[in-house]
Amino acid sequence: MMARLGQNLGLKLLSLACSFALFLYVHKQQTSEVQFQVPLVILLDPNTRVTDPALLHRTVSVTLSGPAERLKDLERQTRAVADLRGRGSGASREPVEVHAGSENSSEGHDPVEVNWTPRLISIELEQRSARHLLVQPIFNVQPPPGFSLDRVRAVPNAAVVSGWESDLRRVKRLQAVINSFGSASLPEIDLVVPVRAVDAQGLEVGEGIQVQPPTIKVQATLERSIWSKVVYVSPVLNDLPPTVRLQRMSVTPRRLTLRGPEDRVGPVQFLETEPITIPNIPGVVDRDMRVILPPGVKTVERPRVRVVMALRGVEP
């Protein structure tokens, strides 16, 4: 018995090896299926982005069907792609393409069936944009006492603000805020000030926004403040002679309007006339008198008044 088993032993071992190899080959060629998740790769133009950041972490469910041996390699090589290059701003539904291996080439291999979900994704894109806006100078500092700002101008008076469309929509205006005159040479002001993009509430929109140029010059002139003020006129009388007494007196006009720098007009409480000489006989005195004005101050009206006085005699 043992002798018969030992006959052609080499041939029998070779046959066994061939049978095992055939078993492995048939097993490898049996159709198998594998399911897995792959990250979705979104291809975009440099100046385009997805408005929903969650889509950048989206995955695609892929099912591969084919020879088990091939599926092992293809699972590692599978990519899911949504090609959005060349798309403009707006919402749309775009196709998802899955590539298994080198475009699932079947040259020299049995084909592999590829299925995936979702096939379409809803996506919204936005692009970078730019706007040309005027720059508004804003003074958060008061001029020195007695002065006011005049001929305020921005150089240049406009700038370009750019960024993603959703950020750019929040920008309502550009401001150059002056918080200090610094070492400006008064009365001429010439300051370099940053330009800020602000929203409707005046809050700065900084993130994702660029302003060009980022700074401008704010120029202005400090002028003395011109005040207007109405004051009464008080006639100045020389000494009354002992032979008369002042019975009554009228001044026309009673009040005059002053105009001039704040520091000159502000302290004036009333205006005086030139001294009026009183005659020593009873009667009516009617004089046109000049009003004395402080230096640097003028009157809107003619700076003269009519003073009428009634004098009565004094009995000895």
Contacts in CASP RR format, 6 or more apart in sequence:
PFRMAT RR
TARGET T0000
AUTHOR 0000-0000-0000
METHOD contacts of the structure
MODEL  1
MMARLGQNLGLKLLSLACSFALFLYVHKQQTSEVQFQVPLVILLDPNTRV
TDPALLHRTVSVTLSGPAERLKDLERQTRAVADLRGRGSGASREPVEVHA
GSENSSEGHDPVEVNWTPRLISIELEQRSARHLLVQPIFNVQPPPGFSLD
RVRAVPNAAVVSGWESDLRRVKRLQAVINSFGSASLPEIDLVVPVRAVDA
QGLEVGEGIQVQPPTIKVQATLERSIWSKVVYVSPVLNDLPPTVRLQRMS
VTPRRLTLRGPEDRVGPVQFLETEPITIPNIPGVVDRDMRVILPPGVKTV
ERPRVRVVMALRGVEP
27 68 0 8 1.000
28 67 0 8 1.000
28 68 0 8 1.000
28 69 0 8 1.000
29 67 0 8 1.000
29 69 0 8 1.000
29 110 0 8 1.000
30 67 0 8 1.000
30 68 0 8 1.000
31 65 0 8 1.000
31 66 0 8 1.000
31 67 0 8 1.000
32 65 0 8 1.000
32 66 0 8 1.000
32 67 0 8 1.000
32 68 0 8 1.000
32 71 0 8 1.000
33 63 0 8 1.000
33 64 0 8 1.000
33 65 0 8 1.000
33 66 0 8 1.000
33 71 0 8 1.000
34 63 0 8 1.000
34 64 0 8 1.000
34 71 0 8 1.000
34 75 0 8 1.000
35 61 0 8 1.000
35 62 0 8 1.000
35 63 0 8 1.000
35 64 0 8 1.000
36 61 0 8 1.000
36 62 0 8 1.000
36 75 0 8 1.000
36 78 0 8 1.000
37 59 0 8 1.000
37 60 0 8 1.000
37 61 0 8 1.000
37 62 0 8 1.000
38 59 0 8 1.000
38 60 0 8 1.000
38 62 0 8 1.000
38 78 0 8 1.000
38 79 0 8 1.000
38 80 0 8 1.000
38 98 0 8 1.000
39 57 0 8 1.000
39 58 0 8 1.000
39 59 0 8 1.000
39 60 0 8 1.000
39 80 0 8 1.000
40 55 0 8 1.000
40 58 0 8 1.000
40 59 0 8 1.000
40 60 0 8 1.000
40 80 0 8 1.000
40 81 0 8 1.000
40 82 0 8 1.000
40 96 0 8 1.000
40 121 0 8 1.000
41 79 0 8 1.000
41 80 0 8 1.000
41 81 0 8 1.000
41 82 0 8 1.000
42 50 0 8 1.000
42 55 0 8 1.000
42 56 0 8 1.000
42 81 0 8 1.000
42 82 0 8 1.000
42 84 0 8 1.000
42 123 0 8 1.000
43 81 0 8 1.000
43 82 0 8 1.000
43 83 0 8 1.000
43 84 0 8 1.000
43 85 0 8 1.000
44 50 0 8 1.000
44 84 0 8 1.000
44 85 0 8 1.000
44 125 0 8 1.000
45 84 0 8 1.000
45 85 0 8 1.000
45 86 0 8 1.000
45 87 0 8 1.000
47 127 0 8 1.000
47 128 0 8 1.000
48 84 0 8 1.000
48 86 0 8 1.000
48 87 0 8 1.000
48 88 0 8 1.000
48 89 0 8 1.000
48 125 0 8 1.000
48 126 0 8 1.000
48 127 0 8 1.000
48 128 0 8 1.000
49 125 0 8 1.000
49 126 0 8 1.000
49 164 0 8 1.000
50 56 0 8 1.000
50 123 0 8 1.000
50 124 0 8 1.000
50 125 0 8 1.000
51 124 0 8 1.000
51 125 0 8 1.000
51 126 0 8 1.000
51 166 0 8 1.000
52 123 0 8 1.000
52 124 0 8 1.000
55 121 0 8 1.000
55 123 0 8 1.000
58 121 0 8 1.000
59 80 0 8 1.000
60 80 0 8 1.000
60 96 0 8 1.000
60 98 0 8 1.000
60 116 0 8 1.000
60 117 0 8 1.000
60 118 0 8 1.000
61 116 0 8 1.000
61 117 0 8 1.000
62 78 0 8 1.000
62 80 0 8 1.000
62 98 0 8 1.000
62 100 0 8 1.000
62 114 0 8 1.000
62 115 0 8 1.000
62 116 0 8 1.000
63 114 0 8 1.000
63 115 0 8 1.000
63 116 0 8 1.000
64 71 0 8 1.000
64 74 0 8 1.000
64 75 0 8 1.000
64 78 0 8 1.000
64 100 0 8 1.000
64 112 0 8 1.000
64 113 0 8 1.000
64 114 0 8 1.000
65 112 0 8 1.000
65 113 0 8 1.000
65 115 0 8 1.000
66 110 0 8 1.000
66 111 0 8 1.000
66 112 0 8 1.000
66 113 0 8 1.000
67 109 0 8 1.000
67 110 0 8 1.000
67 112 0 8 1.000
70 109 0 8 1.000
70 110 0 8 1.000
70 112 0 8 1.000
71 112 0 8 1.000
73 101 0 8 1.000
74 100 0 8 1.000
74 101 0 8 1.000
74 104 0 8 1.000
74 112 0 8 1.000
77 100 0 8 1.000
77 101 0 8 1.000
77 102 0 8 1.000
78 98 0 8 1.000
78 99 0 8 1.000
78 100 0 8 1.000
78 101 0 8 1.000
78 114 0 8 1.000
79 98 0 8 1.000
79 99 0 8 1.000
80 96 0 8 1.000
80 97 0 8 1.000
80 98 0 8 1.000
80 116 0 8 1.000
81 96 0 8 1.000
81 97 0 8 1.000
81 98 0 8 1.000
81 99 0 8 1.000
82 94 0 8 1.000
82 95 0 8 1.000
82 96 0 8 1.000
82 97 0 8 1.000
82 121 0 8 1.000
82 123 0 8 1.000
83 97 0 8 1.000
84 94 0 8 1.000
84 123 0 8 1.000
84 125 0 8 1.000
87 94 0 8 1.000
87 125 0 8 1.000
88 125 0 8 1.000
88 127 0 8 1.000
89 125 0 8 1.000
89 126 0 8 1.000
89 127 0 8 1.000
89 165 0 8 1.000
90 124 0 8 1.000
90 125 0 8 1.000
90 126 0 8 1.000
91 122 0 8 1.000
91 123 0 8 1.000
91 124 0 8 1.000
92 122 0 8 1.000
92 123 0 8 1.000
92 124 0 8 1.000
92 125 0 8 1.000
93 120 0 8 1.000
93 121 0 8 1.000
93 122 0 8 1.000
93 123 0 8 1.000
94 120 0 8 1.000
94 121 0 8 1.000
94 123 0 8 1.000
95 119 0 8 1.000
95 120 0 8 1.000
96 116 0 8 1.000
96 118 0 8 1.000
96 119 0 8 1.000
96 120 0 8 1.000
96 121 0 8 1.000
98 114 0 8 1.000
98 116 0 8 1.000
100 112 0 8 1.000
100 114 0 8 1.000
104 111 0 8 1.000
104 112 0 8 1.000
104 114 0 8 1.000
106 112 0 8 1.000
126 164 0 8 1.000
126 165 0 8 1.000
126 166 0 8 1.000
127 164 0 8 1.000
127 165 0 8 1.000
128 162 0 8 1.000
128 163 0 8 1.000
128 164 0 8 1.000
128 165 0 8 1.000
129 162 0 8 1.000
129 163 0 8 1.000
129 164 0 8 1.000
129 165 0 8 1.000
129 168 0 8 1.000
130 160 0 8 1.000
130 161 0 8 1.000
130 162 0 8 1.000
130 163 0 8 1.000
130 168 0 8 1.000
131 160 0 8 1.000
131 161 0 8 1.000
131 162 0 8 1.000
131 168 0 8 1.000
131 171 0 8 1.000
132 158 0 8 1.000
132 159 0 8 1.000
132 160 0 8 1.000
133 158 0 8 1.000
133 159 0 8 1.000
133 160 0 8 1.000
133 161 0 8 1.000
133 171 0 8 1.000
133 173 0 8 1.000
133 174 0 8 1.000
134 157 0 8 1.000
134 158 0 8 1.000
134 173 0 8 1.000
134 174 0 8 1.000
135 154 0 8 1.000
135 156 0 8 1.000
135 157 0 8 1.000
135 158 0 8 1.000
135 159 0 8 1.000
135 174 0 8 1.000
135 175 0 8 1.000
135 176 0 8 1.000
135 195 0 8 1.000
135 216 0 8 1.000
136 154 0 8 1.000
136 173 0 8 1.000
136 174 0 8 1.000
136 175 0 8 1.000
136 176 0 8 1.000
137 152 0 8 1.000
137 153 0 8 1.000
137 154 0 8 1.000
137 175 0 8 1.000
137 176 0 8 1.000
137 178 0 8 1.000
137 193 0 8 1.000
137 218 0 8 1.000
137 220 0 8 1.000
138 175 0 8 1.000
138 176 0 8 1.000
138 177 0 8 1.000
138 178 0 8 1.000
139 149 0 8 1.000
139 152 0 8 1.000
139 178 0 8 1.000
140 177 0 8 1.000
140 178 0 8 1.000
140 179 0 8 1.000
141 178 0 8 1.000
141 179 0 8 1.000
141 180 0 8 1.000
141 181 0 8 1.000
143 149 0 8 1.000
143 222 0 8 1.000
144 186 0 8 1.000
144 222 0 8 1.000
145 262 0 8 1.000
145 263 0 8 1.000
146 224 0 8 1.000
146 225 0 8 1.000
146 261 0 8 1.000
146 262 0 8 1.000
146 263 0 8 1.000
147 187 0 8 1.000
147 222 0 8 1.000
147 223 0 8 1.000
147 224 0 8 1.000
147 225 0 8 1.000
148 222 0 8 1.000
148 223 0 8 1.000
148 224 0 8 1.000
148 225 0 8 1.000
149 220 0 8 1.000
149 221 0 8 1.000
149 222 0 8 1.000
149 223 0 8 1.000
150 220 0 8 1.000
150 221 0 8 1.000
150 222 0 8 1.000
150 223 0 8 1.000
151 219 0 8 1.000
151 220 0 8 1.000
151 221 0 8 1.000
152 218 0 8 1.000
152 219 0 8 1.000
152 220 0 8 1.000
153 218 0 8 1.000
153 219 0 8 1.000
153 220 0 8 1.000
154 176 0 8 1.000
154 216 0 8 1.000
154 217 0 8 1.000
154 218 0 8 1.000
154 219 0 8 1.000
155 216 0 8 1.000
155 217 0 8 1.000
155 218 0 8 1.000
155 219 0 8 1.000
156 213 0 8 1.000
156 216 0 8 1.000
157 216 0 8 1.000
158 174 0 8 1.000
159 174 0 8 1.000
159 195 0 8 1.000
159 211 0 8 1.000
159 212 0 8 1.000
159 213 0 8 1.000
159 216 0 8 1.000
160 211 0 8 1.000
160 212 0 8 1.000
161 168 0 8 1.000
161 171 0 8 1.000
161 174 0 8 1.000
161 197 0 8 1.000
161 209 0 8 1.000
161 210 0 8 1.000
161 211 0 8 1.000
161 212 0 8 1.000
162 168 0 8 1.000
162 209 0 8 1.000
162 210 0 8 1.000
162 212 0 8 1.000
163 208 0 8 1.000
163 209 0 8 1.000
163 210 0 8 1.000
164 208 0 8 1.000
167 205 0 8 1.000
167 207 0 8 1.000
167 208 0 8 1.000
167 209 0 8 1.000
168 209 0 8 1.000
170 199 0 8 1.000
170 205 0 8 1.000
171 197 0 8 1.000
171 198 0 8 1.000
171 199 0 8 1.000
171 205 0 8 1.000
171 209 0 8 1.000
172 198 0 8 1.000
172 199 0 8 1.000
172 200 0 8 1.000
172 202 0 8 1.000
173 197 0 8 1.000
173 198 0 8 1.000
174 195 0 8 1.000
174 196 0 8 1.000
174 197 0 8 1.000
174 198 0 8 1.000
174 211 0 8 1.000
175 195 0 8 1.000
175 196 0 8 1.000
175 198 0 8 1.000
175 202 0 8 1.000
176 193 0 8 1.000
176 194 0 8 1.000
176 195 0 8 1.000
176 196 0 8 1.000
176 216 0 8 1.000
176 218 0 8 1.000
177 193 0 8 1.000
177 194 0 8 1.000
177 196 0 8 1.000
178 191 0 8 1.000
178 193 0 8 1.000
178 218 0 8 1.000
181 189 0 8 1.000
181 191 0 8 1.000
182 191 0 8 1.000
184 190 0 8 1.000
184 191 0 8 1.000
186 222 0 8 1.000
187 221 0 8 1.000
187 222 0 8 1.000
187 223 0 8 1.000
188 219 0 8 1.000
188 221 0 8 1.000
188 222 0 8 1.000
189 218 0 8 1.000
189 219 0 8 1.000
189 220 0 8 1.000
189 221 0 8 1.000
189 222 0 8 1.000
190 217 0 8 1.000
190 218 0 8 1.000
190 219 0 8 1.000
191 217 0 8 1.000
191 218 0 8 1.000
191 219 0 8 1.000
192 215 0 8 1.000
192 216 0 8 1.000
192 217 0 8 1.000
193 215 0 8 1.000
193 216 0 8 1.000
193 217 0 8 1.000
193 218 0 8 1.000
194 214 0 8 1.000
194 215 0 8 1.000
195 211 0 8 1.000
195 213 0 8 1.000
195 214 0 8 1.000
195 215 0 8 1.000
195 216 0 8 1.000
196 204 0 8 1.000
196 211 0 8 1.000
197 204 0 8 1.000
197 205 0 8 1.000
197 206 0 8 1.000
197 209 0 8 1.000
197 211 0 8 1.000
198 204 0 8 1.000
198 205 0 8 1.000
199 205 0 8 1.000
224 260 0 8 1.000
224 261 0 8 1.000
224 262 0 8 1.000
225 261 0 8 1.000
225 262 0 8 1.000
226 259 0 8 1.000
226 260 0 8 1.000
226 261 0 8 1.000
226 262 0 8 1.000
227 258 0 8 1.000
227 259 0 8 1.000
227 260 0 8 1.000
227 261 0 8 1.000
227 262 0 8 1.000
227 265 0 8 1.000
227 266 0 8 1.000
228 257 0 8 1.000
228 258 0 8 1.000
228 259 0 8 1.000
228 260 0 8 1.000
228 265 0 8 1.000
228 300 0 8 1.000
229 257 0 8 1.000
229 258 0 8 1.000
229 265 0 8 1.000
229 266 0 8 1.000
229 268 0 8 1.000
230 255 0 8 1.000
230 256 0 8 1.000
230 257 0 8 1.000
230 258 0 8 1.000
231 255 0 8 1.000
231 256 0 8 1.000
231 258 0 8 1.000
231 268 0 8 1.000
231 269 0 8 1.000
231 270 0 8 1.000
231 271 0 8 1.000
232 254 0 8 1.000
232 255 0 8 1.000
232 270 0 8 1.000
232 271 0 8 1.000
233 251 0 8 1.000
233 253 0 8 1.000
233 254 0 8 1.000
233 255 0 8 1.000
233 256 0 8 1.000
233 270 0 8 1.000
233 271 0 8 1.000
233 272 0 8 1.000
233 273 0 8 1.000
233 291 0 8 1.000
233 305 0 8 1.000
234 270 0 8 1.000
234 271 0 8 1.000
234 272 0 8 1.000
234 273 0 8 1.000
235 249 0 8 1.000
235 251 0 8 1.000
235 272 0 8 1.000
235 273 0 8 1.000
235 276 0 8 1.000
235 289 0 8 1.000
235 305 0 8 1.000
235 307 0 8 1.000
236 272 0 8 1.000
236 273 0 8 1.000
236 274 0 8 1.000
236 275 0 8 1.000
236 276 0 8 1.000
237 246 0 8 1.000
237 275 0 8 1.000
237 276 0 8 1.000
237 278 0 8 1.000
238 275 0 8 1.000
238 276 0 8 1.000
238 277 0 8 1.000
238 278 0 8 1.000
239 278 0 8 1.000
240 246 0 8 1.000
240 278 0 8 1.000
241 278 0 8 1.000
241 279 0 8 1.000
241 280 0 8 1.000
242 314 0 8 1.000
243 280 0 8 1.000
243 281 0 8 1.000
243 282 0 8 1.000
243 313 0 8 1.000
243 314 0 8 1.000
244 278 0 8 1.000
244 279 0 8 1.000
244 280 0 8 1.000
244 281 0 8 1.000
244 282 0 8 1.000
244 311 0 8 1.000
244 312 0 8 1.000
244 313 0 8 1.000
244 314 0 8 1.000
245 311 0 8 1.000
245 312 0 8 1.000
245 313 0 8 1.000
245 314 0 8 1.000
246 278 0 8 1.000
246 309 0 8 1.000
246 310 0 8 1.000
246 311 0 8 1.000
247 309 0 8 1.000
247 310 0 8 1.000
247 311 0 8 1.000
247 312 0 8 1.000
248 309 0 8 1.000
248 310 0 8 1.000
249 307 0 8 1.000
249 308 0 8 1.000
249 309 0 8 1.000
249 310 0 8 1.000
250 307 0 8 1.000
250 308 0 8 1.000
251 305 0 8 1.000
251 306 0 8 1.000
251 307 0 8 1.000
252 305 0 8 1.000
252 306 0 8 1.000
252 308 0 8 1.000
253 301 0 8 1.000
253 305 0 8 1.000
256 271 0 8 1.000
256 291 0 8 1.000
256 299 0 8 1.000
256 300 0 8 1.000
256 301 0 8 1.000
256 303 0 8 1.000
256 305 0 8 1.000
257 299 0 8 1.000
257 300 0 8 1.000
257 301 0 8 1.000
258 265 0 8 1.000
258 268 0 8 1.000
258 271 0 8 1.000
258 293 0 8 1.000
258 297 0 8 1.000
258 298 0 8 1.000
258 299 0 8 1.000
258 300 0 8 1.000
259 265 0 8 1.000
259 297 0 8 1.000
259 298 0 8 1.000
259 299 0 8 1.000
259 300 0 8 1.000
260 296 0 8 1.000
260 297 0 8 1.000
260 298 0 8 1.000
261 296 0 8 1.000
264 294 0 8 1.000
264 295 0 8 1.000
264 296 0 8 1.000
264 297 0 8 1.000
265 297 0 8 1.000
268 294 0 8 1.000
268 297 0 8 1.000
271 291 0 8 1.000
271 292 0 8 1.000
271 293 0 8 1.000
272 291 0 8 1.000
272 292 0 8 1.000
273 289 0 8 1.000
273 290 0 8 1.000
273 291 0 8 1.000
273 292 0 8 1.000
273 305 0 8 1.000
273 307 0 8 1.000
274 289 0 8 1.000
274 290 0 8 1.000
274 292 0 8 1.000
276 285 0 8 1.000
276 287 0 8 1.000
276 289 0 8 1.000
276 307 0 8 1.000
276 309 0 8 1.000
278 285 0 8 1.000
278 309 0 8 1.000
278 311 0 8 1.000
279 285 0 8 1.000
279 311 0 8 1.000
281 311 0 8 1.000
281 313 0 8 1.000
282 311 0 8 1.000
282 312 0 8 1.000
282 313 0 8 1.000
283 310 0 8 1.000
283 311 0 8 1.000
283 312 0 8 1.000
284 308 0 8 1.000
284 309 0 8 1.000
284 310 0 8 1.000
284 311 0 8 1.000
285 307 0 8 1.000
285 308 0 8 1.000
285 309 0 8 1.000
285 310 0 8 1.000
285 311 0 8 1.000
286 306 0 8 1.000
286 307 0 8 1.000
286 308 0 8 1.000
287 306 0 8 1.000
287 307 0 8 1.000
287 308 0 8 1.000
288 304 0 8 1.000
288 305 0 8 1.000
288 306 0 8 1.000
289 304 0 8 1.000
289 305 0 8 1.000
289 306 0 8 1.000
289 307 0 8 1.000
290 303 0 8 1.000
290 304 0 8 1.000
291 299 0 8 1.000
291 303 0 8 1.000
291 304 0 8 1.000
291 305 0 8 1.000
293 299 0 8 1.000
293 303 0 8 1.000
END
